[in-house]
Amino acid sequence: MLYPRLKVRWELVRQLIHLLGTEIRSRLEPEQAAYFFAYYESLQAMFSPQLLPDSKL
């Protein structure tokens, strides 16, 4: 993946995913947000600390 080569910490990616979820919930109607929530949960799972722990730079 590109993130490690660019020295991007996984914690930053997880924070951005969290902010994406916040924006989805605040800007969409609940019915619309429900459609995107499955994708949001998949992103959370893909970048979870259990799968991608932050390493010391």
mmCIF file as Biopython writes it, N, C-alpha, C and O atoms, coordinates in Angstrom:
data_model
#
loop_
_atom_site.group_PDB
_atom_site.id
_atom_site.type_symbol
_atom_site.label_atom_id
_atom_site.label_alt_id
_atom_site.label_comp_id
_atom_site.label_asym_id
_atom_site.label_entity_id
_atom_site.label_seq_id
_atom_site.pdbx_PDB_ins_code
_atom_site.Cartn_x
_atom_site.Cartn_y
_atom_site.Cartn_z
_atom_site.occupancy
_atom_site.B_iso_or_equiv
_atom_site.auth_seq_id
_atom_site.auth_asym_id
_atom_site.pdbx_PDB_model_num
ATOM 1   N N  . MET A ? 1  ? 0.839   -1.189 0.000  1.0 0.0 1  A 1 
ATOM 2   C CA . MET A ? 1  ? 0.000   0.000  0.000  1.0 0.0 1  A 1 
ATOM 3   C C  . MET A ? 1  ? 0.879   1.246  0.000  1.0 0.0 1  A 1 
ATOM 4   O O  . MET A ? 1  ? 2.061   1.206  0.343  1.0 0.0 1  A 1 
ATOM 5   N N  . LEU A ? 2  ? 0.282   2.307  -0.381 1.0 0.0 2  A 1 
ATOM 6   C CA . LEU A ? 2  ? 1.011   3.559  -0.510 1.0 0.0 2  A 1 
ATOM 7   C C  . LEU A ? 2  ? 1.212   4.277  0.819  1.0 0.0 2  A 1 
ATOM 8   O O  . LEU A ? 2  ? 2.223   4.952  1.006  1.0 0.0 2  A 1 
ATOM 9   N N  . TYR A ? 3  ? 0.265   4.141  1.745  1.0 0.0 3  A 1 
ATOM 10  C CA . TYR A ? 3  ? 0.352   4.893  2.996  1.0 0.0 3  A 1 
ATOM 11  C C  . TYR A ? 3  ? 1.647   4.655  3.775  1.0 0.0 3  A 1 
ATOM 12  O O  . TYR A ? 3  ? 2.255   5.628  4.223  1.0 0.0 3  A 1 
ATOM 13  N N  . PRO A ? 4  ? 2.094   3.421  3.958  1.0 0.0 4  A 1 
ATOM 14  C CA . PRO A ? 4  ? 3.342   3.234  4.711  1.0 0.0 4  A 1 
ATOM 15  C C  . PRO A ? 4  ? 4.547   3.887  4.035  1.0 0.0 4  A 1 
ATOM 16  O O  . PRO A ? 4  ? 5.413   4.447  4.708  1.0 0.0 4  A 1 
ATOM 17  N N  . ARG A ? 5  ? 4.601   3.816  2.725  1.0 0.0 5  A 1 
ATOM 18  C CA . ARG A ? 5  ? 5.726   4.444  2.023  1.0 0.0 5  A 1 
ATOM 19  C C  . ARG A ? 5  ? 5.735   5.960  2.197  1.0 0.0 5  A 1 
ATOM 20  O O  . ARG A ? 5  ? 6.795   6.586  2.189  1.0 0.0 5  A 1 
ATOM 21  N N  . LEU A ? 6  ? 4.555   6.542  2.354  1.0 0.0 6  A 1 
ATOM 22  C CA . LEU A ? 6  ? 4.451   7.989  2.557  1.0 0.0 6  A 1 
ATOM 23  C C  . LEU A ? 6  ? 4.502   8.378  4.028  1.0 0.0 6  A 1 
ATOM 24  O O  . LEU A ? 6  ? 4.353   9.550  4.374  1.0 0.0 6  A 1 
ATOM 25  N N  . LYS A ? 7  ? 4.716   7.375  4.904  1.0 0.0 7  A 1 
ATOM 26  C CA . LYS A ? 7  ? 4.804   7.588  6.358  1.0 0.0 7  A 1 
ATOM 27  C C  . LYS A ? 7  ? 3.504   8.124  6.949  1.0 0.0 7  A 1 
ATOM 28  O O  . LYS A ? 7  ? 3.520   8.898  7.907  1.0 0.0 7  A 1 
ATOM 29  N N  . VAL A ? 8  ? 2.369   7.703  6.363  1.0 0.0 8  A 1 
ATOM 30  C CA . VAL A ? 8  ? 1.068   8.068  6.901  1.0 0.0 8  A 1 
ATOM 31  C C  . VAL A ? 8  ? 0.726   7.053  7.992  1.0 0.0 8  A 1 
ATOM 32  O O  . VAL A ? 8  ? 0.757   5.845  7.756  1.0 0.0 8  A 1 
ATOM 33  N N  . ARG A ? 9  ? 0.410   7.536  9.152  1.0 0.0 9  A 1 
ATOM 34  C CA . ARG A ? 9  ? 0.086   6.643  10.271 1.0 0.0 9  A 1 
ATOM 35  C C  . ARG A ? 9  ? -1.336  6.126  10.101 1.0 0.0 9  A 1 
ATOM 36  O O  . ARG A ? 9  ? -2.228  6.851  9.660  1.0 0.0 9  A 1 
ATOM 37  N N  . TRP A ? 10 ? -1.529  4.869  10.457 1.0 0.0 10 A 1 
ATOM 38  C CA . TRP A ? 10 ? -2.854  4.263  10.340 1.0 0.0 10 A 1 
ATOM 39  C C  . TRP A ? 10 ? -3.848  4.977  11.233 1.0 0.0 10 A 1 
ATOM 40  O O  . TRP A ? 10 ? -5.035  5.027  10.910 1.0 0.0 10 A 1 
ATOM 41  N N  . GLU A ? 11 ? -3.400  5.524  12.332 1.0 0.0 11 A 1 
ATOM 42  C CA . GLU A ? 11 ? -4.304  6.250  13.223 1.0 0.0 11 A 1 
ATOM 43  C C  . GLU A ? 11 ? -4.918  7.445  12.495 1.0 0.0 11 A 1 
ATOM 44  O O  . GLU A ? 11 ? -6.092  7.754  12.699 1.0 0.0 11 A 1 
ATOM 45  N N  . LEU A ? 12 ? -4.149  8.111  11.659 1.0 0.0 12 A 1 
ATOM 46  C CA . LEU A ? 12 ? -4.682  9.234  10.873 1.0 0.0 12 A 1 
ATOM 47  C C  . LEU A ? 12 ? -5.754  8.734  9.911  1.0 0.0 12 A 1 
ATOM 48  O O  . LEU A ? 12 ? -6.790  9.381  9.756  1.0 0.0 12 A 1 
ATOM 49  N N  . VAL A ? 13 ? -5.527  7.611  9.274  1.0 0.0 13 A 1 
ATOM 50  C CA . VAL A ? 13 ? -6.514  7.040  8.357  1.0 0.0 13 A 1 
ATOM 51  C C  . VAL A ? 13 ? -7.786  6.691  9.121  1.0 0.0 13 A 1 
ATOM 52  O O  . VAL A ? 13 ? -8.890  6.963  8.648  1.0 0.0 13 A 1 
ATOM 53  N N  . ARG A ? 14 ? -7.638  6.088  10.302 1.0 0.0 14 A 1 
ATOM 54  C CA . ARG A ? 14 ? -8.814  5.749  11.113 1.0 0.0 14 A 1 
ATOM 55  C C  . ARG A ? 14 ? -9.571  7.005  11.540 1.0 0.0 14 A 1 
ATOM 56  O O  . ARG A ? 14 ? -10.801 6.999  11.585 1.0 0.0 14 A 1 
ATOM 57  N N  . GLN A ? 15 ? -8.858  8.065  11.848 1.0 0.0 15 A 1 
ATOM 58  C CA . GLN A ? 15 ? -9.501  9.317  12.224 1.0 0.0 15 A 1 
ATOM 59  C C  . GLN A ? 15 ? -10.273 9.895  11.035 1.0 0.0 15 A 1 
ATOM 60  O O  . GLN A ? 15 ? -11.380 10.406 11.204 1.0 0.0 15 A 1 
ATOM 61  N N  . LEU A ? 16 ? -9.700  9.817  9.850  1.0 0.0 16 A 1 
ATOM 62  C CA . LEU A ? 16 ? -10.389 10.315 8.658  1.0 0.0 16 A 1 
ATOM 63  C C  . LEU A ? 16 ? -11.640 9.491  8.361  1.0 0.0 16 A 1 
ATOM 64  O O  . LEU A ? 16 ? -12.658 10.041 7.940  1.0 0.0 16 A 1 
ATOM 65  N N  . ILE A ? 17 ? -11.572 8.188  8.575  1.0 0.0 17 A 1 
ATOM 66  C CA . ILE A ? 17 ? -12.749 7.332  8.382  1.0 0.0 17 A 1 
ATOM 67  C C  . ILE A ? 17 ? -13.836 7.707  9.394  1.0 0.0 17 A 1 
ATOM 68  O O  . ILE A ? 17 ? -15.018 7.761  9.055  1.0 0.0 17 A 1 
ATOM 69  N N  . HIS A ? 18 ? -13.431 7.959  10.617 1.0 0.0 18 A 1 
ATOM 70  C CA . HIS A ? 18 ? -14.388 8.389  11.647 1.0 0.0 18 A 1 
ATOM 71  C C  . HIS A ? 18 ? -15.065 9.693  11.222 1.0 0.0 18 A 1 
ATOM 72  O O  . HIS A ? 18 ? -16.283 9.826  11.336 1.0 0.0 18 A 1 
ATOM 73  N N  . LEU A ? 19 ? -14.285 10.646 10.737 1.0 0.0 19 A 1 
ATOM 74  C CA . LEU A ? 19 ? -14.853 11.924 10.294 1.0 0.0 19 A 1 
ATOM 75  C C  . LEU A ? 19 ? -15.787 11.737 9.103  1.0 0.0 19 A 1 
ATOM 76  O O  . LEU A ? 19 ? -16.788 12.444 8.983  1.0 0.0 19 A 1 
ATOM 77  N N  . LEU A ? 20 ? -15.471 10.803 8.233  1.0 0.0 20 A 1 
ATOM 78  C CA . LEU A ? 20 ? -16.353 10.491 7.114  1.0 0.0 20 A 1 
ATOM 79  C C  . LEU A ? 20 ? -17.712 10.021 7.635  1.0 0.0 20 A 1 
ATOM 80  O O  . LEU A ? 20 ? -18.753 10.452 7.138  1.0 0.0 20 A 1 
ATOM 81  N N  . GLY A ? 21 ? -17.702 9.144  8.629  1.0 0.0 21 A 1 
ATOM 82  C CA . GLY A ? 21 ? -18.949 8.679  9.224  1.0 0.0 21 A 1 
ATOM 83  C C  . GLY A ? 21 ? -19.745 9.812  9.851  1.0 0.0 21 A 1 
ATOM 84  O O  . GLY A ? 21 ? -20.969 9.858  9.735  1.0 0.0 21 A 1 
ATOM 85  N N  . THR A ? 22 ? -19.052 10.717 10.509 1.0 0.0 22 A 1 
ATOM 86  C CA . THR A ? 22 ? -19.716 11.880 11.108 1.0 0.0 22 A 1 
ATOM 87  C C  . THR A ? 22 ? -20.389 12.726 10.038 1.0 0.0 22 A 1 
ATOM 88  O O  . THR A ? 22 ? -21.523 13.171 10.214 1.0 0.0 22 A 1 
ATOM 89  N N  . GLU A ? 23 ? -19.700 12.945 8.945  1.0 0.0 23 A 1 
ATOM 90  C CA . GLU A ? 23 ? -20.263 13.740 7.850  1.0 0.0 23 A 1 
ATOM 91  C C  . GLU A ? 23 ? -21.446 13.033 7.200  1.0 0.0 23 A 1 
ATOM 92  O O  . GLU A ? 23 ? -22.444 13.675 6.872  1.0 0.0 23 A 1 
ATOM 93  N N  . ILE A ? 24 ? -21.348 11.736 7.013  1.0 0.0 24 A 1 
ATOM 94  C CA . ILE A ? 24 ? -22.451 10.975 6.430  1.0 0.0 24 A 1 
ATOM 95  C C  . ILE A ? 24 ? -23.698 11.132 7.288  1.0 0.0 24 A 1 
ATOM 96  O O  . ILE A ? 24 ? -24.787 11.390 6.777  1.0 0.0 24 A 1 
ATOM 97  N N  . ARG A ? 25 ? -23.528 10.974 8.598  1.0 0.0 25 A 1 
ATOM 98  C CA . ARG A ? 25 ? -24.681 11.078 9.502  1.0 0.0 25 A 1 
ATOM 99  C C  . ARG A ? 25 ? -25.238 12.497 9.574  1.0 0.0 25 A 1 
ATOM 100 O O  . ARG A ? 25 ? -26.449 12.676 9.710  1.0 0.0 25 A 1 
ATOM 101 N N  . SER A ? 26 ? -24.383 13.497 9.486  1.0 0.0 26 A 1 
ATOM 102 C CA . SER A ? 26 ? -24.867 14.866 9.655  1.0 0.0 26 A 1 
ATOM 103 C C  . SER A ? 26 ? -25.452 15.462 8.376  1.0 0.0 26 A 1 
ATOM 104 O O  . SER A ? 26 ? -26.257 16.391 8.451  1.0 0.0 26 A 1 
ATOM 105 N N  . ARG A ? 27 ? -25.072 14.958 7.219  1.0 0.0 27 A 1 
ATOM 106 C CA . ARG A ? 27 ? -25.501 15.582 5.969  1.0 0.0 27 A 1 
ATOM 107 C C  . ARG A ? 27 ? -26.564 14.809 5.199  1.0 0.0 27 A 1 
ATOM 108 O O  . ARG A ? 27 ? -27.190 15.352 4.288  1.0 0.0 27 A 1 
ATOM 109 N N  . LEU A ? 28 ? -26.769 13.560 5.554  1.0 0.0 28 A 1 
ATOM 110 C CA . LEU A ? 28 ? -27.736 12.749 4.830  1.0 0.0 28 A 1 
ATOM 111 C C  . LEU A ? 28 ? -28.940 12.432 5.707  1.0 0.0 28 A 1 
ATOM 112 O O  . LEU A ? 28 ? -28.854 12.405 6.935  1.0 0.0 28 A 1 
ATOM 113 N N  . GLU A ? 29 ? -30.046 12.198 5.047  1.0 0.0 29 A 1 
ATOM 114 C CA . GLU A ? 29 ? -31.228 11.710 5.754  1.0 0.0 29 A 1 
ATOM 115 C C  . GLU A ? 29 ? -30.919 10.305 6.262  1.0 0.0 29 A 1 
ATOM 116 O O  . GLU A ? 29 ? -30.096 9.607  5.671  1.0 0.0 29 A 1 
ATOM 117 N N  . PRO A ? 30 ? -31.561 9.879  7.343  1.0 0.0 30 A 1 
ATOM 118 C CA . PRO A ? 30 ? -31.263 8.550  7.892  1.0 0.0 30 A 1 
ATOM 119 C C  . PRO A ? 30 ? -31.382 7.421  6.870  1.0 0.0 30 A 1 
ATOM 120 O O  . PRO A ? 30 ? -30.584 6.484  6.894  1.0 0.0 30 A 1 
ATOM 121 N N  . GLU A ? 31 ? -32.366 7.497  5.972  1.0 0.0 31 A 1 
ATOM 122 C CA . GLU A ? 31 ? -32.520 6.456  4.952  1.0 0.0 31 A 1 
ATOM 123 C C  . GLU A ? 31 ? -31.327 6.439  3.996  1.0 0.0 31 A 1 
ATOM 124 O O  . GLU A ? 31 ? -30.862 5.372  3.593  1.0 0.0 31 A 1 
ATOM 125 N N  . GLN A ? 32 ? -30.838 7.620  3.637  1.0 0.0 32 A 1 
ATOM 126 C CA . GLN A ? 32 ? -29.669 7.711  2.760  1.0 0.0 32 A 1 
ATOM 127 C C  . GLN A ? 32 ? -28.413 7.254  3.493  1.0 0.0 32 A 1 
ATOM 128 O O  . GLN A ? 32 ? -27.599 6.519  2.933  1.0 0.0 32 A 1 
ATOM 129 N N  . ALA A ? 33 ? -28.254 7.681  4.726  1.0 0.0 33 A 1 
ATOM 130 C CA . ALA A ? 33 ? -27.080 7.310  5.517  1.0 0.0 33 A 1 
ATOM 131 C C  . ALA A ? 33 ? -27.014 5.801  5.698  1.0 0.0 33 A 1 
ATOM 132 O O  . ALA A ? 33 ? -25.929 5.220  5.680  1.0 0.0 33 A 1 
ATOM 133 N N  . ALA A ? 34 ? -28.159 5.166  5.871  1.0 0.0 34 A 1 
ATOM 134 C CA . ALA A ? 34 ? -28.192 3.716  6.056  1.0 0.0 34 A 1 
ATOM 135 C C  . ALA A ? 34 ? -27.602 3.001  4.845  1.0 0.0 34 A 1 
ATOM 136 O O  . ALA A ? 34 ? -26.973 1.954  4.998  1.0 0.0 34 A 1 
ATOM 137 N N  . TYR A ? 35 ? -27.791 3.538  3.665  1.0 0.0 35 A 1 
ATOM 138 C CA . TYR A ? 35 ? -27.245 2.950  2.447  1.0 0.0 35 A 1 
ATOM 139 C C  . TYR A ? 35 ? -25.715 2.951  2.477  1.0 0.0 35 A 1 
ATOM 140 O O  . TYR A ? 35 ? -25.088 1.971  2.076  1.0 0.0 35 A 1 
ATOM 141 N N  . PHE A ? 36 ? -25.117 4.036  2.947  1.0 0.0 36 A 1 
ATOM 142 C CA . PHE A ? 36 ? -23.659 4.170  2.965  1.0 0.0 36 A 1 
ATOM 143 C C  . PHE A ? 36 ? -23.013 3.535  4.187  1.0 0.0 36 A 1 
ATOM 144 O O  . PHE A ? 36 ? -21.804 3.301  4.201  1.0 0.0 36 A 1 
ATOM 145 N N  . PHE A ? 37 ? -23.810 3.257  5.211  1.0 0.0 37 A 1 
ATOM 146 C CA . PHE A ? 37 ? -23.240 2.776  6.462  1.0 0.0 37 A 1 
ATOM 147 C C  . PHE A ? 37 ? -22.534 1.433  6.313  1.0 0.0 37 A 1 
ATOM 148 O O  . PHE A ? 37 ? -21.549 1.182  7.008  1.0 0.0 37 A 1 
ATOM 149 N N  . ALA A ? 38 ? -23.011 0.570  5.429  1.0 0.0 38 A 1 
ATOM 150 C CA . ALA A ? 38 ? -22.343 -0.720 5.212  1.0 0.0 38 A 1 
ATOM 151 C C  . ALA A ? 38 ? -20.934 -0.506 4.659  1.0 0.0 38 A 1 
ATOM 152 O O  . ALA A ? 38 ? -20.000 -1.203 5.054  1.0 0.0 38 A 1 
ATOM 153 N N  . TYR A ? 39 ? -20.782 0.446  3.757  1.0 0.0 39 A 1 
ATOM 154 C CA . TYR A ? 39 ? -19.460 0.755  3.208  1.0 0.0 39 A 1 
ATOM 155 C C  . TYR A ? 39 ? -18.564 1.364  4.286  1.0 0.0 39 A 1 
ATOM 156 O O  . TYR A ? 39 ? -17.373 1.060  4.361  1.0 0.0 39 A 1 
ATOM 157 N N  . TYR A ? 40 ? -19.142 2.215  5.106  1.0 0.0 40 A 1 
ATOM 158 C CA . TYR A ? 40 ? -18.402 2.843  6.200  1.0 0.0 40 A 1 
ATOM 159 C C  . TYR A ? 40 ? -17.890 1.788  7.181  1.0 0.0 40 A 1 
ATOM 160 O O  . TYR A ? 40 ? -16.733 1.836  7.597  1.0 0.0 40 A 1 
ATOM 161 N N  . GLU A ? 41 ? -18.742 0.847  7.545  1.0 0.0 41 A 1 
ATOM 162 C CA . GLU A ? 41 ? -18.326 -0.224 8.455  1.0 0.0 41 A 1 
ATOM 163 C C  . GLU A ? 41 ? -17.224 -1.078 7.830  1.0 0.0 41 A 1 
ATOM 164 O O  . GLU A ? 41 ? -16.318 -1.524 8.533  1.0 0.0 41 A 1 
ATOM 165 N N  . SER A ? 42 ? -17.289 -1.307 6.532  1.0 0.0 42 A 1 
ATOM 166 C CA . SER A ? 42 ? -16.244 -2.073 5.847  1.0 0.0 42 A 1 
ATOM 167 C C  . SER A ? 42 ? -14.912 -1.337 5.912  1.0 0.0 42 A 1 
ATOM 168 O O  . SER A ? 42 ? -13.872 -1.952 6.145  1.0 0.0 42 A 1 
ATOM 169 N N  . LEU A ? 43 ? -14.938 -0.034 5.710  1.0 0.0 43 A 1 
ATOM 170 C CA . LEU A ? 43 ? -13.704 0.755  5.824  1.0 0.0 43 A 1 
ATOM 171 C C  . LEU A ? 43 ? -13.132 0.671  7.235  1.0 0.0 43 A 1 
ATOM 172 O O  . LEU A ? 43 ? -11.925 0.512  7.416  1.0 0.0 43 A 1 
ATOM 173 N N  . GLN A ? 44 ? -14.006 0.780  8.226  1.0 0.0 44 A 1 
ATOM 174 C CA . GLN A ? 44 ? -13.545 0.669  9.610  1.0 0.0 44 A 1 
ATOM 175 C C  . GLN A ? 44 ? -12.877 -0.683 9.851  1.0 0.0 44 A 1 
ATOM 176 O O  . GLN A ? 44 ? -11.833 -0.756 10.500 1.0 0.0 44 A 1 
ATOM 177 N N  . ALA A ? 45 ? -13.467 -1.728 9.339  1.0 0.0 45 A 1 
ATOM 178 C CA . ALA A ? 45 ? -12.909 -3.071 9.536  1.0 0.0 45 A 1 
ATOM 179 C C  . ALA A ? 45 ? -11.578 -3.227 8.808  1.0 0.0 45 A 1 
ATOM 180 O O  . ALA A ? 45 ? -10.645 -3.821 9.349  1.0 0.0 45 A 1 
ATOM 181 N N  . MET A ? 46 ? -11.478 -2.706 7.595  1.0 0.0 46 A 1 
ATOM 182 C CA . MET A ? 46 ? -10.243 -2.845 6.807  1.0 0.0 46 A 1 
ATOM 183 C C  . MET A ? 46 ? -9.062  -2.135 7.454  1.0 0.0 46 A 1 
ATOM 184 O O  . MET A ? 46 ? -7.924  -2.591 7.340  1.0 0.0 46 A 1 
ATOM 185 N N  . PHE A ? 47 ? -9.325  -1.024 8.130  1.0 0.0 47 A 1 
ATOM 186 C CA . PHE A ? 47 ? -8.247  -0.235 8.720  1.0 0.0 47 A 1 
ATOM 187 C C  . PHE A ? 47 ? -8.236  -0.316 10.242 1.0 0.0 47 A 1 
ATOM 188 O O  . PHE A ? 47 ? -7.707  0.577  10.904 1.0 0.0 47 A 1 
ATOM 189 N N  . SER A ? 48 ? -8.808  -1.365 10.799 1.0 0.0 48 A 1 
ATOM 190 C CA . SER A ? 48 ? -8.881  -1.510 12.251 1.0 0.0 48 A 1 
ATOM 191 C C  . SER A ? 48 ? -7.483  -1.693 12.851 1.0 0.0 48 A 1 
ATOM 192 O O  . SER A ? 48 ? -6.581  -2.187 12.174 1.0 0.0 48 A 1 
ATOM 193 N N  . PRO A ? 49 ? -7.299  -1.302 14.101 1.0 0.0 49 A 1 
ATOM 194 C CA . PRO A ? 49 ? -5.996  -1.468 14.753 1.0 0.0 49 A 1 
ATOM 195 C C  . PRO A ? 49 ? -5.569  -2.935 14.847 1.0 0.0 49 A 1 
ATOM 196 O O  . PRO A ? 49 ? -4.374  -3.225 14.903 1.0 0.0 49 A 1 
ATOM 197 N N  . GLN A ? 50 ? -6.528  -3.858 14.863 1.0 0.0 50 A 1 
ATOM 198 C CA . GLN A ? 50 ? -6.185  -5.271 14.935 1.0 0.0 50 A 1 
ATOM 199 C C  . GLN A ? 50 ? -5.528  -5.740 13.634 1.0 0.0 50 A 1 
ATOM 200 O O  . GLN A ? 50 ? -4.651  -6.604 13.657 1.0 0.0 50 A 1 
ATOM 201 N N  . LEU A ? 51 ? -5.949  -5.176 12.508 1.0 0.0 51 A 1 
ATOM 202 C CA . LEU A ? 51 ? -5.367  -5.564 11.220 1.0 0.0 51 A 1 
ATOM 203 C C  . LEU A ? 51 ? -4.128  -4.738 10.867 1.0 0.0 51 A 1 
ATOM 204 O O  . LEU A ? 51 ? -3.155  -5.258 10.322 1.0 0.0 51 A 1 
ATOM 205 N N  . LEU A ? 52 ? -4.182  -3.450 11.187 1.0 0.0 52 A 1 
ATOM 206 C CA . LEU A ? 52 ? -3.097  -2.549 10.804 1.0 0.0 52 A 1 
ATOM 207 C C  . LEU A ? 52 ? -2.652  -1.723 12.017 1.0 0.0 52 A 1 
ATOM 208 O O  . LEU A ? 52 ? -3.023  -0.555 12.135 1.0 0.0 52 A 1 
ATOM 209 N N  . PRO A ? 53 ? -1.881  -2.303 12.897 1.0 0.0 53 A 1 
ATOM 210 C CA . PRO A ? 53 ? -1.406  -1.528 14.056 1.0 0.0 53 A 1 
ATOM 211 C C  . PRO A ? 53 ? -0.398  -0.468 13.612 1.0 0.0 53 A 1 
ATOM 212 O O  . PRO A ? 53 ? 0.364   -0.666 12.666 1.0 0.0 53 A 1 
ATOM 213 N N  . ASP A ? 54 ? -0.414  0.650  14.313 1.0 0.0 54 A 1 
ATOM 214 C CA . ASP A ? 54 ? 0.581   1.684  14.037 1.0 0.0 54 A 1 
ATOM 215 C C  . ASP A ? 54 ? 1.956   1.168  14.449 1.0 0.0 54 A 1 
ATOM 216 O O  . ASP A ? 54 ? 2.124   0.600  15.529 1.0 0.0 54 A 1 
ATOM 217 N N  . SER A ? 55 ? 2.913   1.369  13.591 1.0 0.0 55 A 1 
ATOM 218 C CA . SER A ? 55 ? 4.291   1.008  13.935 1.0 0.0 55 A 1 
ATOM 219 C C  . SER A ? 55 ? 5.031   2.259  14.346 1.0 0.0 55 A 1 
ATOM 220 O O  . SER A ? 55 ? 4.631   3.374  14.010 1.0 0.0 55 A 1 
ATOM 221 N N  . LYS A ? 56 ? 6.080   2.074  15.053 1.0 0.0 56 A 1 
ATOM 222 C CA . LYS A ? 56 ? 6.897   3.225  15.467 1.0 0.0 56 A 1 
ATOM 223 C C  . LYS A ? 56 ? 7.704   3.693  14.263 1.0 0.0 56 A 1 
ATOM 224 O O  . LYS A ? 56 ? 8.417   2.918  13.626 1.0 0.0 56 A 1 
ATOM 225 N N  . LEU A ? 57 ? 7.568   5.001  13.965 1.0 0.0 57 A 1 
ATOM 226 C CA . LEU A ? 57 ? 8.328   5.576  12.833 1.0 0.0 57 A 1 
ATOM 227 C C  . LEU A ? 57 ? 9.693   6.002  13.251 1.0 0.0 57 A 1 
ATOM 228 O O  . LEU A ? 57 ? 10.461  6.503  12.430 1.0 0.0 57 A 1 
#
